[in-house]
Amino acid sequence: MFKITNESQTLFAIYKKGVHLGNERGKNSNAAIRNYLIAALYEESLNDKEFISFYSGIKAIKNIHF
């Protein structure tokens, strides 16, 4: 299977309830949120729609920050 490298993915600012938590790369904001949650050791909560609904992602300006 073909794996996309981080350099070819878009950088997104990740927010929880409007508070900026950090940045993560992904092919879209949902993938970036998923990657962020896995890195933050919340992988077991990925199927919890209410938990996921607290998070949002916005494309980082100039690919460096939110």
PyMOL Python script that loads the backbone (N, CA, C, O; Angstrom):
from pymol import cmd

cmd.read_pdbstr("""\
ATOM      1  N   MET A   1       0.849  -1.185   0.000  1.00  0.00           N
ATOM      2  CA  MET A   1       0.000   0.000   0.000  1.00  0.00           C
ATOM      3  C   MET A   1       0.888   1.239   0.000  1.00  0.00           C
ATOM      4  O   MET A   1       1.926   1.261   0.660  1.00  0.00           O
ATOM      5  N   PHE A   2       0.486   2.257  -0.730  1.00  0.00           N
ATOM      6  CA  PHE A   2       1.241   3.501  -0.846  1.00  0.00           C
ATOM      7  C   PHE A   2       1.014   4.355   0.380  1.00  0.00           C
ATOM      8  O   PHE A   2      -0.128   4.602   0.767  1.00  0.00           O
ATOM      9  N   LYS A   3       2.092   4.807   0.993  1.00  0.00           N
ATOM     10  CA  LYS A   3       2.007   5.666   2.187  1.00  0.00           C
ATOM     11  C   LYS A   3       2.419   7.076   1.817  1.00  0.00           C
ATOM     12  O   LYS A   3       3.482   7.276   1.230  1.00  0.00           O
ATOM     13  N   ILE A   4       1.598   8.053   2.150  1.00  0.00           N
ATOM     14  CA  ILE A   4       1.904   9.459   1.891  1.00  0.00           C
ATOM     15  C   ILE A   4       2.832   9.954   2.988  1.00  0.00           C
ATOM     16  O   ILE A   4       2.576   9.735   4.171  1.00  0.00           O
ATOM     17  N   THR A   5       3.904  10.619   2.597  1.00  0.00           N
ATOM     18  CA  THR A   5       4.828  11.161   3.593  1.00  0.00           C
ATOM     19  C   THR A   5       4.249  12.430   4.197  1.00  0.00           C
ATOM     20  O   THR A   5       3.392  13.078   3.596  1.00  0.00           O
ATOM     21  N   ASN A   6       4.718  12.778   5.382  1.00  0.00           N
ATOM     22  CA  ASN A   6       4.234  13.970   6.072  1.00  0.00           C
ATOM     23  C   ASN A   6       4.434  15.239   5.255  1.00  0.00           C
ATOM     24  O   ASN A   6       3.610  16.151   5.314  1.00  0.00           O
ATOM     25  N   GLU A   7       5.529  15.303   4.490  1.00  0.00           N
ATOM     26  CA  GLU A   7       5.819  16.512   3.732  1.00  0.00           C
ATOM     27  C   GLU A   7       4.769  16.788   2.661  1.00  0.00           C
ATOM     28  O   GLU A   7       4.563  17.941   2.281  1.00  0.00           O
ATOM     29  N   SER A   8       4.102  15.742   2.171  1.00  0.00           N
ATOM     30  CA  SER A   8       3.101  15.941   1.130  1.00  0.00           C
ATOM     31  C   SER A   8       1.694  16.142   1.693  1.00  0.00           C
ATOM     32  O   SER A   8       0.746  16.344   0.934  1.00  0.00           O
ATOM     33  N   GLN A   9       1.554  16.087   3.006  1.00  0.00           N
ATOM     34  CA  GLN A   9       0.270  16.300   3.631  1.00  0.00           C
ATOM     35  C   GLN A   9       0.153  17.748   4.096  1.00  0.00           C
ATOM     36  O   GLN A   9       1.160  18.430   4.290  1.00  0.00           O
ATOM     37  N   THR A  10      -1.063  18.204   4.269  1.00  0.00           N
ATOM     38  CA  THR A  10      -1.337  19.579   4.677  1.00  0.00           C
ATOM     39  C   THR A  10      -1.249  19.699   6.188  1.00  0.00           C
ATOM     40  O   THR A  10      -1.639  18.786   6.916  1.00  0.00           O
ATOM     41  N   LEU A  11      -0.736  20.831   6.658  1.00  0.00           N
ATOM     42  CA  LEU A  11      -0.656  21.101   8.087  1.00  0.00           C
ATOM     43  C   LEU A  11      -1.955  21.774   8.545  1.00  0.00           C
ATOM     44  O   LEU A  11      -2.407  22.740   7.931  1.00  0.00           O
ATOM     45  N   PHE A  12      -2.546  21.261   9.614  1.00  0.00           N
ATOM     46  CA  PHE A  12      -3.777  21.811  10.174  1.00  0.00           C
ATOM     47  C   PHE A  12      -3.552  22.207  11.629  1.00  0.00           C
ATOM     48  O   PHE A  12      -2.843  21.526  12.370  1.00  0.00           O
ATOM     49  N   ALA A  13      -4.165  23.316  12.024  1.00  0.00           N
ATOM     50  CA  ALA A  13      -4.214  23.715  13.431  1.00  0.00           C
ATOM     51  C   ALA A  13      -5.379  22.945  14.044  1.00  0.00           C
ATOM     52  O   ALA A  13      -6.489  22.969  13.511  1.00  0.00           O
ATOM     53  N   ILE A  14      -5.134  22.267  15.157  1.00  0.00           N
ATOM     54  CA  ILE A  14      -6.155  21.456  15.813  1.00  0.00           C
ATOM     55  C   ILE A  14      -6.688  22.221  17.025  1.00  0.00           C
ATOM     56  O   ILE A  14      -5.930  22.734  17.848  1.00  0.00           O
ATOM     57  N   TYR A  15      -8.015  22.276  17.103  1.00  0.00           N
ATOM     58  CA  TYR A  15      -8.696  22.977  18.193  1.00  0.00           C
ATOM     59  C   TYR A  15      -9.633  22.029  18.924  1.00  0.00           C
ATOM     60  O   TYR A  15     -10.201  21.113  18.329  1.00  0.00           O
ATOM     61  N   LYS A  16      -9.786  22.261  20.221  1.00  0.00           N
ATOM     62  CA  LYS A  16     -10.802  21.576  21.017  1.00  0.00           C
ATOM     63  C   LYS A  16     -11.626  22.656  21.687  1.00  0.00           C
ATOM     64  O   LYS A  16     -11.116  23.416  22.511  1.00  0.00           O
ATOM     65  N   LYS A  17     -12.892  22.723  21.336  1.00  0.00           N
ATOM     66  CA  LYS A  17     -13.813  23.736  21.861  1.00  0.00           C
ATOM     67  C   LYS A  17     -13.243  25.138  21.696  1.00  0.00           C
ATOM     68  O   LYS A  17     -13.381  25.976  22.587  1.00  0.00           O
ATOM     69  N   GLY A  18     -12.601  25.396  20.552  1.00  0.00           N
ATOM     70  CA  GLY A  18     -12.078  26.719  20.238  1.00  0.00           C
ATOM     71  C   GLY A  18     -10.693  27.026  20.783  1.00  0.00           C
ATOM     72  O   GLY A  18     -10.166  28.108  20.525  1.00  0.00           O
ATOM     73  N   VAL A  19     -10.089  26.109  21.530  1.00  0.00           N
ATOM     74  CA  VAL A  19      -8.762  26.315  22.099  1.00  0.00           C
ATOM     75  C   VAL A  19      -7.736  25.585  21.231  1.00  0.00           C
ATOM     76  O   VAL A  19      -7.856  24.385  20.983  1.00  0.00           O
ATOM     77  N   HIS A  20      -6.722  26.332  20.772  1.00  0.00           N
ATOM     78  CA  HIS A  20      -5.690  25.735  19.927  1.00  0.00           C
ATOM     79  C   HIS A  20      -4.837  24.776  20.751  1.00  0.00           C
ATOM     80  O   HIS A  20      -4.286  25.149  21.787  1.00  0.00           O
ATOM     81  N   LEU A  21      -4.737  23.528  20.273  1.00  0.00           N
ATOM     82  CA  LEU A  21      -3.973  22.500  20.977  1.00  0.00           C
ATOM     83  C   LEU A  21      -2.623  22.227  20.337  1.00  0.00           C
ATOM     84  O   LEU A  21      -1.683  21.807  21.012  1.00  0.00           O
ATOM     85  N   GLY A  22      -2.527  22.462  19.053  1.00  0.00           N
ATOM     86  CA  GLY A  22      -1.294  22.160  18.341  1.00  0.00           C
ATOM     87  C   GLY A  22      -1.566  21.993  16.867  1.00  0.00           C
ATOM     88  O   GLY A  22      -2.665  22.275  16.390  1.00  0.00           O
ATOM     89  N   ASN A  23      -0.568  21.537  16.153  1.00  0.00           N
ATOM     90  CA  ASN A  23      -0.684  21.344  14.714  1.00  0.00           C
ATOM     91  C   ASN A  23      -0.441  19.889  14.371  1.00  0.00           C
ATOM     92  O   ASN A  23       0.312  19.196  15.055  1.00  0.00           O
ATOM     93  N   GLU A  24      -1.081  19.431  13.308  1.00  0.00           N
ATOM     94  CA  GLU A  24      -0.903  18.052  12.862  1.00  0.00           C
ATOM     95  C   GLU A  24      -1.108  17.999  11.361  1.00  0.00           C
ATOM     96  O   GLU A  24      -1.881  18.779  10.805  1.00  0.00           O
ATOM     97  N   ARG A  25      -0.425  17.090  10.712  1.00  0.00           N
ATOM     98  CA  ARG A  25      -0.556  16.910   9.269  1.00  0.00           C
ATOM     99  C   ARG A  25      -1.573  15.827   8.950  1.00  0.00           C
ATOM    100  O   ARG A  25      -1.764  14.880   9.713  1.00  0.00           O
ATOM    101  N   GLY A  26      -2.225  15.992   7.793  1.00  0.00           N
ATOM    102  CA  GLY A  26      -3.171  15.000   7.305  1.00  0.00           C
ATOM    103  C   GLY A  26      -3.619  15.372   5.911  1.00  0.00           C
ATOM    104  O   GLY A  26      -3.380  16.490   5.454  1.00  0.00           O
ATOM    105  N   LYS A  27      -4.274  14.433   5.225  1.00  0.00           N
ATOM    106  CA  LYS A  27      -4.754  14.727   3.870  1.00  0.00           C
ATOM    107  C   LYS A  27      -5.963  15.654   3.903  1.00  0.00           C
ATOM    108  O   LYS A  27      -6.273  16.315   2.912  1.00  0.00           O
ATOM    109  N   ASN A  28      -6.651  15.699   5.058  1.00  0.00           N
ATOM    110  CA  ASN A  28      -7.758  16.642   5.273  1.00  0.00           C
ATOM    111  C   ASN A  28      -7.851  16.882   6.785  1.00  0.00           C
ATOM    112  O   ASN A  28      -7.105  16.277   7.556  1.00  0.00           O
ATOM    113  N   SER A  29      -8.756  17.753   7.205  1.00  0.00           N
ATOM    114  CA  SER A  29      -8.827  18.090   8.633  1.00  0.00           C
ATOM    115  C   SER A  29      -9.225  16.890   9.491  1.00  0.00           C
ATOM    116  O   SER A  29      -8.730  16.745  10.609  1.00  0.00           O
ATOM    117  N   ASN A  30     -10.108  16.031   8.989  1.00  0.00           N
ATOM    118  CA  ASN A  30     -10.503  14.848   9.765  1.00  0.00           C
ATOM    119  C   ASN A  30      -9.331  13.906   9.984  1.00  0.00           C
ATOM    120  O   ASN A  30      -9.170  13.356  11.074  1.00  0.00           O
ATOM    121  N   ALA A  31      -8.514  13.717   8.960  1.00  0.00           N
ATOM    122  CA  ALA A  31      -7.329  12.857   9.092  1.00  0.00           C
ATOM    123  C   ALA A  31      -6.329  13.477  10.062  1.00  0.00           C
ATOM    124  O   ALA A  31      -5.703  12.764  10.845  1.00  0.00           O
ATOM    125  N   ALA A  32      -6.177  14.790  10.016  1.00  0.00           N
ATOM    126  CA  ALA A  32      -5.252  15.472  10.922  1.00  0.00           C
ATOM    127  C   ALA A  32      -5.733  15.353  12.366  1.00  0.00           C
ATOM    128  O   ALA A  32      -4.924  15.133  13.267  1.00  0.00           O
ATOM    129  N   ILE A  33      -7.035  15.496  12.598  1.00  0.00           N
ATOM    130  CA  ILE A  33      -7.589  15.340  13.950  1.00  0.00           C
ATOM    131  C   ILE A  33      -7.351  13.910  14.429  1.00  0.00           C
ATOM    132  O   ILE A  33      -6.950  13.696  15.573  1.00  0.00           O
ATOM    133  N   ARG A  34      -7.593  12.949  13.573  1.00  0.00           N
ATOM    134  CA  ARG A  34      -7.365  11.540  13.916  1.00  0.00           C
ATOM    135  C   ARG A  34      -5.893  11.320  14.289  1.00  0.00           C
ATOM    136  O   ARG A  34      -5.598  10.689  15.304  1.00  0.00           O
ATOM    137  N   ASN A  35      -4.981  11.836  13.477  1.00  0.00           N
ATOM    138  CA  ASN A  35      -3.548  11.701  13.768  1.00  0.00           C
ATOM    139  C   ASN A  35      -3.187  12.358  15.100  1.00  0.00           C
ATOM    140  O   ASN A  35      -2.394  11.820  15.872  1.00  0.00           O
ATOM    141  N   TYR A  36      -3.776  13.526  15.359  1.00  0.00           N
ATOM    142  CA  TYR A  36      -3.521  14.232  16.621  1.00  0.00           C
ATOM    143  C   TYR A  36      -3.989  13.395  17.815  1.00  0.00           C
ATOM    144  O   TYR A  36      -3.267  13.253  18.802  1.00  0.00           O
ATOM    145  N   LEU A  37      -5.192  12.850  17.716  1.00  0.00           N
ATOM    146  CA  LEU A  37      -5.742  12.068  18.828  1.00  0.00           C
ATOM    147  C   LEU A  37      -4.948  10.792  19.078  1.00  0.00           C
ATOM    148  O   LEU A  37      -4.785  10.374  20.224  1.00  0.00           O
ATOM    149  N   ILE A  38      -4.458  10.177  18.016  1.00  0.00           N
ATOM    150  CA  ILE A  38      -3.626   8.984  18.173  1.00  0.00           C
ATOM    151  C   ILE A  38      -2.327   9.358  18.877  1.00  0.00           C
ATOM    152  O   ILE A  38      -1.891   8.662  19.793  1.00  0.00           O
ATOM    153  N   ALA A  39      -1.711  10.454  18.449  1.00  0.00           N
ATOM    154  CA  ALA A  39      -0.460  10.906  19.071  1.00  0.00           C
ATOM    155  C   ALA A  39      -0.671  11.299  20.534  1.00  0.00           C
ATOM    156  O   ALA A  39       0.236  11.155  21.355  1.00  0.00           O
ATOM    157  N   ALA A  40      -1.872  11.796  20.860  1.00  0.00           N
ATOM    158  CA  ALA A  40      -2.193  12.204  22.230  1.00  0.00           C
ATOM    159  C   ALA A  40      -2.718  11.035  23.072  1.00  0.00           C
ATOM    160  O   ALA A  40      -3.216  11.231  24.181  1.00  0.00           O
ATOM    161  N   LEU A  41      -2.599   9.824  22.531  1.00  0.00           N
ATOM    162  CA  LEU A  41      -2.999   8.591  23.218  1.00  0.00           C
ATOM    163  C   LEU A  41      -4.506   8.495  23.476  1.00  0.00           C
ATOM    164  O   LEU A  41      -4.935   7.901  24.465  1.00  0.00           O
ATOM    165  N   TYR A  42      -5.303   9.082  22.583  1.00  0.00           N
ATOM    166  CA  TYR A  42      -6.762   8.983  22.665  1.00  0.00           C
ATOM    167  C   TYR A  42      -7.318   8.046  21.604  1.00  0.00           C
ATOM    168  O   TYR A  42      -8.482   8.169  21.224  1.00  0.00           O
ATOM    169  N   GLU A  43      -6.512   7.120  21.125  1.00  0.00           N
ATOM    170  CA  GLU A  43      -6.938   6.232  20.048  1.00  0.00           C
ATOM    171  C   GLU A  43      -8.207   5.448  20.388  1.00  0.00           C
ATOM    172  O   GLU A  43      -9.028   5.190  19.508  1.00  0.00           O
ATOM    173  N   GLU A  44      -8.371   5.071  21.650  1.00  0.00           N
ATOM    174  CA  GLU A  44      -9.553   4.307  22.048  1.00  0.00           C
ATOM    175  C   GLU A  44     -10.844   5.128  21.942  1.00  0.00           C
ATOM    176  O   GLU A  44     -11.937   4.562  21.962  1.00  0.00           O
ATOM    177  N   SER A  45     -10.728   6.450  21.830  1.00  0.00           N
ATOM    178  CA  SER A  45     -11.909   7.322  21.738  1.00  0.00           C
ATOM    179  C   SER A  45     -12.258   7.713  20.305  1.00  0.00           C
ATOM    180  O   SER A  45     -13.173   8.510  20.095  1.00  0.00           O
ATOM    181  N   LEU A  46     -11.557   7.175  19.324  1.00  0.00           N
ATOM    182  CA  LEU A  46     -11.794   7.570  17.933  1.00  0.00           C
ATOM    183  C   LEU A  46     -13.187   7.208  17.431  1.00  0.00           C
ATOM    184  O   LEU A  46     -13.673   7.828  16.485  1.00  0.00           O
ATOM    185  N   ASN A  47     -13.834   6.231  18.034  1.00  0.00           N
ATOM    186  CA  ASN A  47     -15.184   5.835  17.608  1.00  0.00           C
ATOM    187  C   ASN A  47     -16.285   6.547  18.377  1.00  0.00           C
ATOM    188  O   ASN A  47     -17.466   6.324  18.114  1.00  0.00           O
ATOM    189  N   ASP A  48     -15.916   7.397  19.320  1.00  0.00           N
ATOM    190  CA  ASP A  48     -16.885   8.142  20.132  1.00  0.00           C
ATOM    191  C   ASP A  48     -17.206   9.458  19.421  1.00  0.00           C
ATOM    192  O   ASP A  48     -16.422  10.406  19.476  1.00  0.00           O
ATOM    193  N   LYS A  49     -18.355   9.513  18.757  1.00  0.00           N
ATOM    194  CA  LYS A  49     -18.719  10.685  17.951  1.00  0.00           C
ATOM    195  C   LYS A  49     -18.855  11.956  18.785  1.00  0.00           C
ATOM    196  O   LYS A  49     -18.508  13.040  18.314  1.00  0.00           O
ATOM    197  N   GLU A  50     -19.347  11.841  20.000  1.00  0.00           N
ATOM    198  CA  GLU A  50     -19.472  13.017  20.857  1.00  0.00           C
ATOM    199  C   GLU A  50     -18.085  13.573  21.212  1.00  0.00           C
ATOM    200  O   GLU A  50     -17.871  14.784  21.171  1.00  0.00           O
ATOM    201  N   PHE A  51     -17.158  12.695  21.557  1.00  0.00           N
ATOM    202  CA  PHE A  51     -15.791  13.097  21.890  1.00  0.00           C
ATOM    203  C   PHE A  51     -15.134  13.778  20.693  1.00  0.00           C
ATOM    204  O   PHE A  51     -14.516  14.832  20.843  1.00  0.00           O
ATOM    205  N   ILE A  52     -15.261  13.188  19.515  1.00  0.00           N
ATOM    206  CA  ILE A  52     -14.656  13.732  18.296  1.00  0.00           C
ATOM    207  C   ILE A  52     -15.280  15.080  17.935  1.00  0.00           C
ATOM    208  O   ILE A  52     -14.603  15.936  17.365  1.00  0.00           O
ATOM    209  N   SER A  53     -16.554  15.280  18.254  1.00  0.00           N
ATOM    210  CA  SER A  53     -17.237  16.519  17.886  1.00  0.00           C
ATOM    211  C   SER A  53     -16.653  17.752  18.581  1.00  0.00           C
ATOM    212  O   SER A  53     -16.897  18.874  18.136  1.00  0.00           O
ATOM    213  N   PHE A  54     -15.896  17.572  19.648  1.00  0.00           N
ATOM    214  CA  PHE A  54     -15.262  18.695  20.341  1.00  0.00           C
ATOM    215  C   PHE A  54     -14.069  19.248  19.578  1.00  0.00           C
ATOM    216  O   PHE A  54     -13.616  20.357  19.863  1.00  0.00           O
ATOM    217  N   TYR A  55     -13.549  18.491  18.610  1.00  0.00           N
ATOM    218  CA  TYR A  55     -12.329  18.847  17.887  1.00  0.00           C
ATOM    219  C   TYR A  55     -12.639  19.400  16.505  1.00  0.00           C
ATOM    220  O   TYR A  55     -13.601  18.990  15.854  1.00  0.00           O
ATOM    221  N   SER A  56     -11.804  20.339  16.069  1.00  0.00           N
ATOM    222  CA  SER A  56     -11.906  20.868  14.715  1.00  0.00           C
ATOM    223  C   SER A  56     -10.501  21.153  14.209  1.00  0.00           C
ATOM    224  O   SER A  56      -9.555  21.267  14.988  1.00  0.00           O
ATOM    225  N   GLY A  57     -10.384  21.263  12.909  1.00  0.00           N
ATOM    226  CA  GLY A  57      -9.092  21.551  12.301  1.00  0.00           C
ATOM    227  C   GLY A  57      -9.234  22.607  11.226  1.00  0.00           C
ATOM    228  O   GLY A  57     -10.191  22.589  10.451  1.00  0.00           O
ATOM    229  N   ILE A  58      -8.286  23.528  11.177  1.00  0.00           N
ATOM    230  CA  ILE A  58      -8.274  24.598  10.186  1.00  0.00           C
ATOM    231  C   ILE A  58      -6.909  24.583   9.515  1.00  0.00           C
ATOM    232  O   ILE A  58      -5.883  24.465  10.184  1.00  0.00           O
ATOM    233  N   LYS A  59      -6.899  24.702   8.213  1.00  0.00           N
ATOM    234  CA  LYS A  59      -5.643  24.694   7.466  1.00  0.00           C
ATOM    235  C   LYS A  59      -4.710  25.779   8.013  1.00  0.00           C
ATOM    236  O   LYS A  59      -5.099  26.939   8.151  1.00  0.00           O
ATOM    237  N   ALA A  60      -3.485  25.383   8.317  1.00  0.00           N
ATOM    238  CA  ALA A  60      -2.506  26.301   8.896  1.00  0.00           C
ATOM    239  C   ALA A  60      -2.080  27.355   7.870  1.00  0.00           C
ATOM    240  O   ALA A  60      -1.842  27.039   6.704  1.00  0.00           O
ATOM    241  N   ILE A  61      -1.990  28.594   8.313  1.00  0.00           N
ATOM    242  CA  ILE A  61      -1.580  29.697   7.461  1.00  0.00           C
ATOM    243  C   ILE A  61      -0.107  29.543   7.121  1.00  0.00           C
ATOM    244  O   ILE A  61       0.716  29.310   8.006  1.00  0.00           O
ATOM    245  N   LYS A  62       0.225  29.669   5.861  1.00  0.00           N
ATOM    246  CA  LYS A  62       1.598  29.554   5.366  1.00  0.00           C
ATOM    247  C   LYS A  62       2.248  28.244   5.762  1.00  0.00           C
ATOM    248  O   LYS A  62       3.474  28.139   5.812  1.00  0.00           O
ATOM    249  N   ASN A  63       1.419  27.238   6.044  1.00  0.00           N
ATOM    250  CA  ASN A  63       1.878  25.892   6.391  1.00  0.00           C
ATOM    251  C   ASN A  63       2.810  25.890   7.608  1.00  0.00           C
ATOM    252  O   ASN A  63       3.657  25.006   7.735  1.00  0.00           O
ATOM    253  N   ILE A  64       2.657  26.879   8.505  1.00  0.00           N
ATOM    254  CA  ILE A  64       3.501  26.909   9.705  1.00  0.00           C
ATOM    255  C   ILE A  64       2.699  26.993  10.998  1.00  0.00           C
ATOM    256  O   ILE A  64       3.156  26.490  12.024  1.00  0.00           O
ATOM    257  N   HIS A  65       1.531  27.604  10.986  1.00  0.00           N
ATOM    258  CA  HIS A  65       0.762  27.750  12.217  1.00  0.00           C
ATOM    259  C   HIS A  65      -0.682  28.044  11.856  1.00  0.00           C
ATOM    260  O   HIS A  65      -1.039  28.049  10.678  1.00  0.00           O
ATOM    261  N   PHE A  66      -1.509  28.288  12.847  1.00  0.00           N
ATOM    262  CA  PHE A  66      -2.928  28.562  12.623  1.00  0.00           C
ATOM    263  C   PHE A  66      -3.158  29.990  12.216  1.00  0.00           C
ATOM    264  O   PHE A  66      -4.299  30.391  11.988  1.00  0.00           O
TER     265      PHE A  66
END
""", "prot")
cmd.dss("prot")
cmd.show_as("cartoon", "prot")
cmd.util.cbc("prot")
cmd.orient("prot")
